[in-house]
Amino acid sequence: MTHEKLRIAVVGAGYWGPNLARNFSTSPDWDLVAICDLDRDRAERVANQVGQVPVVTSLDELLSSDDLDAIAIATPARTHYPIAMQALAAGKHVVVEKPLADSTSNGQAMVLEAATRGLILMADHTYCYTPAVLKIRELIAAGDLGEILFIDSVRINLGLIQPDVDVFWDLAPHDLSILDFVLPGGLRPTAVAAQGADPLGAGRSCIGYLTLPLESGAIAHIHVNWLSPTKIRQMVIGGTKRTLVWDDLNPQQRLSVYDRGVDLGKQSAGRTDRRDANISYRLGDTWSPALPEREALSTMAAEFAASIRSGQPSRTDGEAGLRVLSVLEAASRSLADSGSAVPPTQGDRQMETAR
């Protein structure tokens, strides 16, 4: 592929579609050529905000165009699978907002269809393209935190209770995609345990806690909540060398790295049990990495274009989306089984075996 601009349409002009349209319209890699939505008035409002691009209400009409390289899907999760499959069958590259699909089986079908046709399927795991999360990934990969021991994530606010999904499927994909992005080898928990509560009688969990033991022996915990009067977006990642705190609502100091922790000294002669080790506490410096200011969606748009041009998967490809889906489905099974720990559906590993 040359470096001429690629042509993309945004499908869905609701909550997320305008953000995608704005970033694709200003990207040096893309020409935004259409906004597609069943509601013409809503689509026209978005189109007018980004230079009065054409409006289409028929997906069939949109995908029949030979002058279209890709689509960005920003519609309800239950529609991701049929829209993506139709677009892939029409030879278009696809980026899909989170979650990739409404089930692991549908996500697998999307990944296989894209691979069969030699097309790029990308999950719009937007947080993975923020400067803060890119820096976290860099620090972990460089070994600056040491061996990861625990991850504690909180994503709570007074939010809109969704009519079709619970709080896990609404908010947890953000945290799960971040963990999949920053952990070496991706997110591969050995089990998933979910506890949820519905104190309002909404018919679905409005408050939730996820516990994920990881293959390395570390443990991750995620708290999501629609009912909190305060908004918190915070993640703590503890390692054997240092601990990192990410506060996404603190623009002056989003990341803090603490050279503090617990050190296990040498065991007594002839003993190998860590319980016999001498314990000491390390109290070192705290520092905050400098971060560039740029919009995550603009970086995502550039990554999508680069992936299409190179033919290489993006860092948040369809298989990353499958790993997140496998945890969400396991969380639903755990909730149905009174919070018991259940194994995740290893969708991405099944895909690797199939290939």
N, C-alpha and C positions, 0 to 999 in steps of 0.2 A: 504494500500500500504506500502511496505517496503521502506527503505531509499536507496535501490539500485538505481543506476543512471537510469533516464528515457531517452528514445530515441526519438530524435526529428529531423525533416528535415526542412530546410528553403526553402520556395517556393517563388522564385523571387530573381534574382541575379543582380538587377539594383542598384538604389541609396541606399536604406536602407538595402537590403538583406545582404551585406557584414558586416555591423555593427552587425546585429543579429547573423550571422554565427560566427563572432569572439567571441561574448560574450557567446553564447551557447557552443562553442567549449572549452572554458576555465572554464566553470561553474562546480563546484563540484557536481551539481545536475543533469547534463545532459551529454549524449553522442550525439554529432552531427553525424548523420549517413548518411546524403545525402543533396546535393544541387539540387534543381529541377528548371529548367528554360527551356523554349522552345529554347533558344539560347545556344547550348552546349558549344561554345567557351567562352561565358560570364560566364556560370556556372563553367567551369573548372578553369577560372582565380580565382574565389572566392574559389573554393575547394582547389586550390593549396596554398592559403594564410592561410588555417586553417587545414593543415595536410593532404591534398590530400584525402579528403573524397570522396565517390562515387558520381557520377553525374548522374542525371536522367532527361530525357526530357519529359517523359510522366507522367502526374498526376495520371492516372489510374494505371500505373505500381507502382508508389510510394505508393499509398493508399492500394494496394493489399497486402502489406507486413504485416505479423503478428508481425514483430519485430519493429514496430513503434508505439509509444505512442501518439505523438502529432506532429502538424505542426505549423510553424510560417509563416504567409502570409505577403509578402512584394511586392505586385503587385499593379497595378493601382486600384483605388477605385472601378471602375465599375466591376472589376473581383472579389472583395472580397466575394460577396454573393455566386456566383456559386461555387467558390473553397471551401469556408467554409462549404457550405451545403453538398458538395460531401464528404468532410473530416469527417464531423459529421456523415453522413450516414454510413461511413466506420468504425465508432467507435473511431475516433481520437479526442483528445482534440485540441483546436484551440486558438492561439493568433493571433490577426489581427492588423496590423499597422493602424494608424488613416487615415481617419475616418473609423468607424466600417463597414459601407456600403455606398452605393450611395443614399440610401433613408431610411426613417424611416420604411416603410413597409418591405423592405428587411432585415433591422436590426432586426425587431420584429420576422420575420420568423427564423432568425438565433438563436435568444435567445430562442424561443420556441423549436426549434429542439434540442438544447443543453440540455435544461431542461428535455425534454421528454426522451432523451437517457441517462441522468445522466452524462453528459460530461461537462467539463469546457470550457467556451467561455470567453476569456479575450481580452480587448482592450489594445493595446500597447500605452497607453498614457504616453510616455516616461518621459515627464517633471514631472509627478507626483511622479517619483521615484528619482528625484534629491534631494540631501541633503537639498538644500534651500527650495524647496516646501514641503518636509516632515517637516521641521522646522516651516514653515508658518502654516501648518495644526495643528501642535502641539500648537503653540502660540494662534491661534484662539480658539481651543478646550479648552485650559486652561483659556480662558477669559482674556488673557493679553492685548488684544486690546480693550476689551469691546464690546459693540454692534457695528456691522459693519454699517458704514454710507455710504461709497462710495468705489468704486474700479475703478481705471483708469489704463488701460494697453496699452502699445505701442509696436508693433512688426513690425518694418519697416527696409527695406534694399533694395539695388539694386539687385533684384533677377530675377530668371528665370520666364518668363511669361509662365504659363502652357497652354498646348494646349486644355485641356478638362475641366478645372475648373477655377472659378474666384478666386480672392485673398481671399475672405471669406472662401471658401472651402479648400484653400491651407494652409493659415496661422492661421486663427481664431480657428481651432480645438485645437491648443496648448493652447491658452488662455482660451477657454471654458472648456477644460478638467481640467485645473488647478483650475478654479473657482469651478467646480463641485467637485473636490477633497478636497478643503480646506474649503468650506462653509458647516456648519452643515446642514444636510438634502439634500445636493447636490444643483446643479444649477436648480432653478425653477423660471424663470422670469415670470412676469405676462404678458409681451408683449415683442416684438422684433421689433425694428425699424432700418433699414439699409439704409445708403446712400452710393452710389458708384459712381465712375467716371472712364471713359475710355478715357483719353486724347490722347492716342496713336492710337485709333481706332482699338484696338486688338479684339474687339467683345465681351469683358467681362470686368468686373470691375477690374482695376489694383490698385485702391486706395479705401479703404472702412472704414466706421465708423459704429459701432454697438452700440446701446443704449438699455440697458436691465434693466427696473425697476424690482426690486426683491420683493418677497412676504413680506419681513421684513420691507419694506419701503426704503431700501437702493437702490442705483442705480449703475450700472456697465457700463463702457464705454470702448470699444475696438477699437483701431486704427490699421489697417493693410495696408501695402503699399509695392508694388514691385518696386517703382520708386525712392526711397530715396537714395541719394548718401552716406548717413551715415547709419550705422547699429545701431539700438537701440532695446534693449530687456529689458523693464522696466515695473514694476507694482507697483502701490501705493495703499495700502489698509488702509483706514482711519476708525478709530473706536472712540468710545466715551472716551476711556482711552488713547490710543496711536495710532500712525500712523506708518505703516511699509512700507519701500521702498525696493524693490528687483531689483537690477541691475545685470542681469545675465552676463554682459560683464565685470564686475569688480571682478576678482578673489580674490583680496585682501579684499574686503568688499562687498560681494554679498547682504547681508541683513543689513539694518539699521532700528532701532526702535527708534522713536522719541516720547518722553513724552511731546508733544506739541499739542495744539489744542484749541478749543473754548469750554468754560464751560458756561452753562446756570444756573444762580443763581436762588434763590427762587423767585416765582412770588409775585406780590403785594397781600396784604391780600384780600381774596375773589375772586381773579382772577386765572383762570386756563390756559389762553392762553399763550403759550410759547413766543409770541411776546412781552408780558409784562415782561419777565424775564430780570434780570440783566445779561449782557454778559461780561465775562472776558476771558482773553487769558492766557493759561497755557504755560509756557516756562521752560520745565524741561530738563533732561539729554537726550543724545543720546547714544545708545549702539549697538554693533554689535555682534550677537550670533556667537560662534565658530561653524564651520561646518566641518564635515569630508570630505575628498577627496575620492570619489569613483564614478565609472561610473554608471549612472542611469540604463543603460540596464542590467548590472549585477544584480542589485537589482530587476529589473522587471523579469528577468529569474528565480531568486530565488523565487519570489512571485508566479510565474506561477507553479513551481514545488510544492511549499507548498500547493497551492490551489488544485492541482490534488491529492496530498497525503491525504489531510484532507477532500476533498469533499466540502469545503466551498468556496463561491465566493471570488474572488480577490477584492482588493480595487478599481480596474478599470475593473469591470466585464462588461458583455454585456449591462446591464441596464445603467451603466454609459455612455457607448457608445451611447445608445439610447437618453439619455438626451442631449448629444452634437449634435446628428443628428437632434433632434427636433428644436434646435435653428438655425442650418444651413438651414434647410428647411424653417423655418419662415423668415430668412433673405432673402432667394430667393424670397419668396412671397412678402415681404415688398419692395424689389427692383422693382419688377414688378408692384407694386402699388404706385410708386413714393415716396417711403420712409415712407409710413404710418405705424403706429404701428399695428402689427398683433399678435394674440395669438399664442404661440408655439404649435406644435402638441405634446400632452402629451403622448408620446409613452410609457414611463416607467410606467406611472400611468395606462394606458390601460392594460399593462401587469399585473400589480398588481391586477386589477379588474378581469382580465381573470382567474388568479389563485385562 
